[in-house]
Structure formats: C-alpha cells, structure tokens
Amino acid sequence: MSQLQTRFFTENKKYSVDDVPFSIPAASEVQDLSSVINKLLEAKNGSHSQVEFDFLVRGQFLRTSLASHMEAESISTEDVVEIEYVERFTAPQPEECMMHDDWISSVEADSEWILTGSYDKTARIWSLEGKAVMTVAGHTDVVKDVAWVKRENLLNKLKARHCCRGHAGSVDTIATNPTRTKFCSGSWDKMLKIWSAVATEEDEELEEQPNRPRKKQKTEQLGLTRTPLMTLSGHNEAVSSVLWLDGEEVCSASWDHTIRVWDAETGELKTTLTGSKVFNQLSYSPLCQRLASGSTDRHVRLWDPRSKDGSLVLLSLTSHNGWVTAVKWAPSHEHQLVSGSLDNVVKLWDVRSCKAPLYDVSAHEDKVLCVDWTDSGLLLSGGADNKLYTYRYTACESDAGA
Amino acid sequence: PIQSVCVLSVGGAWRLGTDVRNTVGNIPMEWYQDYPHIGYDLDGKKIFKPIRNKDELDEFLDKMENPDYWRTVHDKTTASDIRLSDEQVDLVHRLQKGQFGDASFNEYEIHSCSSGPIVSKMVHAIKMGWIKPRKPKETTPQYYDLWAKEDPNAILGRHKMHVPAPKMRLPGHEESYNPPPEYLLTEEERLAWEQQDPEDRKLPFLPQKHSCLRAVPAFSRFIHERFERCLDLYLCPRQRKMRVNVNPEDLIPKLPKPKDLQPFPTTMSLVYRGHTSLVRSISASPTGQWLVSGSDDCTVRFWEVNTGRCLKTLEVGGAVKGVAWNPNPAVCLVAVCFESTVLLLNPALGDRLVVGATDQLITSYEPPEEDKEQAVTWALSEGPEHDKGHRLTLTHPKGVKQVVWHGKGDYLSSVMPDNTSNLQVLIHQVSKRRTQNPFRKNKGLVQCVSFHPLRPYFFVATQRCVRVYNLIKQELTKKLTANCKWISSMAIHPGGDNLICGSYDCRLAWFDLDLSTKPYKMLRHHKKALRGVAYHKHYPLFASGADDGSVIVCHGMVYNDLLQNPLIVPVKVLRGHQITHDLGVLDVTFHPTQPWVFSSGADATIRLFT
C-alpha cells in the first residue's frame, strides 16, 4: 500500500496540530484522516473530545479517497500535499414547522423574530421557537416580499406606517439598506424605486388625530402615502430581485437576463452582468464579496459584482431539478449558501465543493419559494405547501466553526 | 554449398566421377539423422559423424572467431566442414557475377571454324567504314499508354463503350395464332388500321385467328421484320444517357444543429394544476406575468406565471371554449366565450391605474343617436357580476367557439361555426359597442379566424382553405389552399407575411404569403391530429400541440430580404401531457417576452416549458 506525504493546517487555532509532514496511506478516506487528526489532538491535549473534520485539498473538499481525489485533480503524489481541515457541519436538523394559511412567498429573519409574507395577503411575525406573534394585514393583494426595517418595542397592535405608492406594476422584491435608513423595491414595471425608511416626527402626531375626514381615514389605515426618493430605470423587463451591496450600491436582477449594479446616490447604472436565463433571486455575501444568483435553469451561479467584464460566471452549482427560486449566503460563513427550488428541495452548498451540495433537505412537499438564515445558526425555508420550516445547522461543537 | 557431382554407375563400369567421400548417392541426408554414421566410403566402411555436433553456441563462436568462417562450407554428405581453396572461392565469385565459371575461358575469342574468314572480312569492312555498325536501337519508353491516342469515336471506341441494342419485344397475345377475341380488331378498327400510315400504327400487323396450328400460313412478314431489326442494330445512332451521379446526401438540405438555435424551450418547469376538466384555451397577458385559462369545468382561472399559483377563479355559465387576453397593455380585459356568450372581464390584476382606466373605458360609452339592430346584444354587467369582474356581455345567436382580439385591442372577432349560415364570423368594436358581419356569402364551415398583426387584413380558415380579406377594401385578397383534411388552427407570424395551419390529419402547413397560395412546407412531425399552433412574438420559434400529447417546437426564421426562404428546423419535442379520452394537447401559446411555451391539455393541466 502506497503512502503519501501530507501536511495538515487549519485556520482554527483551537484544533491546530504540529506542522510536520505525516505519512498517510494513500487510500485514506475522510473518516481515516479525521481520526488521525483527533488522535494528534488527543496526544497534545488530553481533554480533547472527538470532533468530525472535513478536509480540503487545494480548496476542494475531499469526498473520495485521497489517492483518487489527487488523481482526479492531477496533483502530484511526489510532493508533500497540503491538506486543510475544518470542522464538519452536521446535517440540518428540522426543528419547527410553522403552518400558514397559504403559500409563503418570502421570509426574513431578525435576531429574535421571523417575518413572513404570504399569499393570503398578510405578513406574519413569528418567534424563533415557532410561536405566532402577530399578523400584519393591510395589503389588498398577495404579499410578495418582506423585509425588516427596524424593530422597536412592539405594541400589541401594529399599524401600517406608510404606504409607498409609485410603482405601476406588482412589487416583487424589497430590500433595506445596511443602515436601515432606506429601502429599495423592484417591480414588474421594470423600475427600481428607493424610498426613505425613516419615520418622521410629524407622521406620529398626525396618526393620533381621531376626527379626520372619512376619505383620509381610509388611507390612514394603510399609513400615510409616501413617494419614492429615486427611480432607477434601465431594465427591459420585470425586476425579480433587489439587494444592497453596501450603503451606496444597489444590485438588481431581472427577467431581461441581466444583473445591474446602480449607485444609490446618483441613480446611475454602474455595471451590467449578462446571463442567459431569467434570474429569480440574488444574494450577496460581504464576507466573500460574491453574488449568488438563482435562475430559471437549474443552476446557482456565482458572480463578482466588481468585475468589469460583461458576463463572467465564476462558478456554477448544479444539482437541482427545477428552477432555483431562492438563494441566500450564510451570514457567518463565507463559503456556505442555501438554495431552494421548485423541485421541493432545499440544498446547502459549500462553494469549495462545487460538484455536489453538502446537504439536501427535502422537507417540503411542494415548491420552495424562499430561504433565509438567522444569526443563531437556524435555517429557514418556506414554500407552496404553506409551511415554514426551521432547521438547526451548526458545526459539531456548539461554538461556530471555521 | 557446392553440390557434390555424382555420376551413378551405369553397368558398374564407371569409376570416374564417383564420389569417393560418401557413396550413399543422392538421398536426403536426413535419413541418417538418428544414426551415428552418415554414410559409407568406397571401402564400405561407415563414415562416422564428428563426435561433437556443432550447436548454436559453437556456431556463434565460430562466426565470431574463426577467420575462415566465410569460406567454410558444411558438406551434408560427409557432415564435415570444408574450407574452400582460393581457386574455389574465385570460381564462386565468378559464378555469382554471372560470368563463366572457368577463368580461362574467353567468350569473345573468335574460334577458327567455318565462319571465321567471313567474320574477319566483316570486321575489316567495319574498320574501313564500309559497313556501318548497327545503330543502337532507340530505346522506347518502357511504359506507355496503349490507349492514349485513341479516338473515342473510332470504331474500336464503340467497342469500348458498348451500348447494347434494345431488346426485342417478346410476342404477346396479339401474335398468337389463336388470340382471345378481344385482341382481334373489329371492322372499324381494321379500317382505321389500314388507313393509318405504317409509322403511326400501333401494331405492324393484323391479329388473325386460326382454328388450329395446321391452318397457320407462312409468316409473310419474316424478312421485313428481320430487316427492321438489323436496321435497329447497326443503323440507329445510339447515345449513352448520362445519368447524373448524385450523392443522395447532397440533396438533403443542410440544417443547422438545434444547439445553435438556442434559446428555445427544452424542459417542463411548472405545472399549473387546478382545473378539473380539459382546458381548451389559454392566453398570456401582454406583460407576461399572468396566464388565463378556460376549461370545460365552466371556470376561468388566472395564474401567476412564475410560481404556478392560481390567483383567481371565476365561474361562468357554461363550458369555456375560448379565452383571449387583450393585447393592449394599457387595458386590462379578457374575452371569454362559452355557449352563446362572449364575456369581457376585467381581472383586476396588476397596476390599479390600468384596471381603473379599463373600467373607465367601458363606462365611458355613449350610445349612438340611432339604435341600430345588431346581431348581438351588448349588455353592461352590474351588481354581483360586476364585482366578480364581468364588464360586458355579448349574447350571440349561436354557440361561439373562438374569440380573438385585434392587435390594437379595440376590435374583437367571434366565430360561430355553422355550415349553413353566412353569420359565422362577427367583428365587434368594444369602444363603440358595435357589431358587424363582414360576410355575405357562406364559403364553408369556419374553423378559426385571425387578424393580421400589422395590416388591415382578416384571415378566415375554413375546413380546406384560408381566405385573406382586405378589411378596408372589403374584398377577398387571397385564397390559400392547404391540402389537408380539415384545418384545426391557425397562427400568423408577427411579421405578417407567413402563416401556419395545423390540421386534423397530423400536418402543419407553412404558407409564405408572398410566395404562393400553396404551402411552402408541410411538416409531418406529429402522429396525431394537431389542435393548436402558435408563433412567438419576438423569437423565431413556432410550436404545435397535438393529440399525441406532445408539443413540437420548431425554429422558423423569416428573413427580411425577399430572396431567402424561411428556414424551418424542428428543434424540440416536449412531452409531459397525459392523453385523456384520446385527446392530448388542446392549445399552445408562447410567453410574450421569454422563450417559453405554455400548453394546455385534456388532462386538466397547463404546463410551462422553458
């Protein structure tokens, strides 16, 4: 049996081993390497408990035996192989299931609460444990997207503060900026509009006046009318997804097969990335500076919003069997993202292992329409079977992994 | 090796030439393989083989080391190696060169014999120059083409390109000595035969009947016949008919590969479920966000395209035969036809302003001064009907099978198929609430109608042909005949110059209106009757749905220059619908902006292929 020279390293200081080459049997699999690391750590520190590790060779996850992986990647077996090891994440465990009355179109999680929008024209707020806290009525039609602005001490009643009018078509997507002062919306009328999210003093006073003429009271139920700060036009078809890259740039994806980056201050178009299929959703990760897009083909694609090139797909993740309707980057891990699709499956990816997802979660019985993460290690997914599922997803140890 | 010369003793007297080394004679030496001796010498003693035979190693060493190896010969008869002497080696060399073996022999020497003086005289003459020596022969080129200078028309050429004479006709019934009566000519025929010129006659003889073979006279025409045949054989010029050697693959037009013709729908992405009976008709909104469908379960459903969600369901009074969404994006109206009614609905989807403007349009109607009698009663919907979305109801005298809008969205046409009447097609104007019957005469059962997308033409498809009418001039412009049994559906290319018809005999005919009134191409891709055909508004695609449950999408590129014919390439067969009650796909329509196709089927589903 042939042996390979390997050197192990990790970014997590807690699990570092000596930086010396080891001679490992070539046919070792992930479990064998994991037990090697565990033994080394036990030798160093008697109180070390067993941890499952995952291994990366040159940025690619090791899924087969070491020898076959190196042969597939054409890595020379003569030199010392550098292997990075990270804590392995366990499969997401379904925790809660929140039943809605109708399809769930969108979900966004806060540190304590989950906000969902549904096809029954309401938005609901839930606690992280799955208890319904509040229902937000007011829309006269299907709620397509929800976003948190600010969460203050909630009164028992929630009143609509503002009704932002201006779009000439169904508003399909909204996003708040990182400083929570503005939000942007995209619609079927091909436009993006930026609105202020700040409640002004006068509005609060006005709401308390009881004896207003009847006509104004009717609109008061929907909040006071607000007009957009800015309108961004340039897309040729419906805007399906919008997000803020940082405080100043807005990125939008549309049915005209393009992703556009706009300057939120001036309203100018900065970059256009062209794809070949309708985009369903976008997600941006500030940790790795990449955009992930889900399209009406079965792929999740990664883009670099800073690239000057017109259409440079960095990576294509293929595993779904239907349109990818929702993608979201993990807030704490720069390589992980979750995607939901019309084939009822939610998939968890690590972009370093681009051939297959880490985990497939088939909890839904119908199309998955939205996914999100919470900061505390929960995954959320909502779909056309009226259910919102939460899953616990952490590293093997209780503290967050590499 | 030098063969030993052996002269066998004849009569026992000869001793000369007898081989003194081995007396066994000319026998295969292998006979002595197993024996220790190899023969007998003159005295009768056994000649023993050398004690140690040379094996390969010895041979090899010999080859390397022995300086005389090259002149050592192994003699089989004595099984010993003989070293050749120098004269012998010389002899061998001379023989190899082809010279005489005897070194002392001079072949050029003139012997003194009877021809000696003559020869010496000749030599003297040559020396004097009186007799010239024979010139060396001109060397003809070694290889030359025997037939290079052939005249193809020469007699020999005809032998090469032999054209066989045509065969003589075998005798038939007419030449029989007792033909059946129908082969005998009647009096008139005989007179006619006699009057004709001999060259014009079909038969060069008169068929005759004899009761028995004995009664048959001599054949009078024998010499004549042979003469004619000989003329045919040697006098008739014959020409070889050059058959064109065509490679059949060259005849097939080179079509581009479907991969190069992307984008087109390839897979089924969404299924819209909700109807409970077959869905006869679908139509997409001009923005592409919604889809409306009408079914035999008496409901009209509105769907959101990208999720498959049924947003609204409306019950109507009968099985819905046709739906059509108004193509004007500033108006939100859907026309639905069921039984004898055409209903105009406002689905209230989308921008509230547009919805409001549509309602305004409906209510801002002013009745004209004189109320003309119309074939159709227009009624404004009120009360609960209005809340459901109904706006206008047009009550027709007969069952309506299809409604179709004009491109601008104001005119609407409805079809009431009836073989006997001339009131089959009506054109309505929504803003003026006016109905007209454009036709006076009945030309056949009308299957479907369509407006021209750009020009004021109106297409009416009956069972076997499509008639094109000019609405302004009020006359028939063209009549296209599709050679198929019963046209079922029709679609006009957005450019306006091409038309496709699907028929119940599984054929799709593409008409190029500028080219001819006959189909430019007939496509027979489906196995069963076609039910619906459609063009895409922007992409060069068209689709057809049939009872075999499949939708076939083809690339149909129409060129702007009038010289190039449209390029038609079938690109994809989309399957997914289930055949229910022998019916498959009932209607197809494309998405207005994306390269997607919707199809509705008898299995109560609508499918989106992208």
Interface residues (C-beta under 8 A of the other chain):
Chain A: W103 Y119 V142 H167 A168 G169 S170 W188 D189 E237 A238 S240 W255 S276 V278 N280 T296 D297 G322 W323 T325 L342 K367 L369 A384
Chain B: P263 S269 L270 T287 G288 Q289 N306 T307 G308 R309 L311 G350 D351 L353 V354 T593 Q594 T610
